[in-house]
Amino acid sequence: MTDWKLPWTAHCRCERVELQITKPPMGTMACHCLGCQRMSASAFSTSIAFAPDAVKVVKGTTEIGGLHGAAKHHHCQHCKSWMFTEPDGIPIINVRATMLDDHTWYRPFVETWTSEGLPWAKTGAEHSFAKLPADGEWAPIMEKFATAGIHPR
């Protein structure tokens, strides 16, 4: 899959913050952990992983929200939309899927923390984990996503 129709734009709810995405995603995910449930006010959060240099804030500014811990959860200063996360020690940026201007193609390829999920909330992701995949499991999953994962048509 080489035609990702890049660049993409993404906006918060009030559109004061705009992201530009210039490289293909590394994977799509849904996280069922209690923290994501509470931050998203939903059964799980949806995200798309990108290399750090693929995502740029081109309009507005974000502020750190959530627990203010090792992971940096970026929110719009005005509408407080949870836009993206920079996990501590992992060279990725997880953009919330619904921030994309065109997110109609999105489907999670991986779901994590199903052990904390609501029993009725299932995504149908190809890869499902009770917690997080082991360190050695991520690379083959991302390689498979690169060739077989869903992307914009």
Buried (B, 14 or more C-beta within 10 A) or exposed (E): EEEBEEEBBBBBBEBBBBBBBBBBBBBBBBBBBEBBBEBBEEBBBBBBBBBEEBBEBEEBEBEEBBEEEEBBBBBBBBBEBBBBBBBEEEEBBBBBBBBBEEBEEBBBBBBBBBEBBEEEBBBEBBBBBEEEBEEEEBEEBBEBBBEEBBBBE
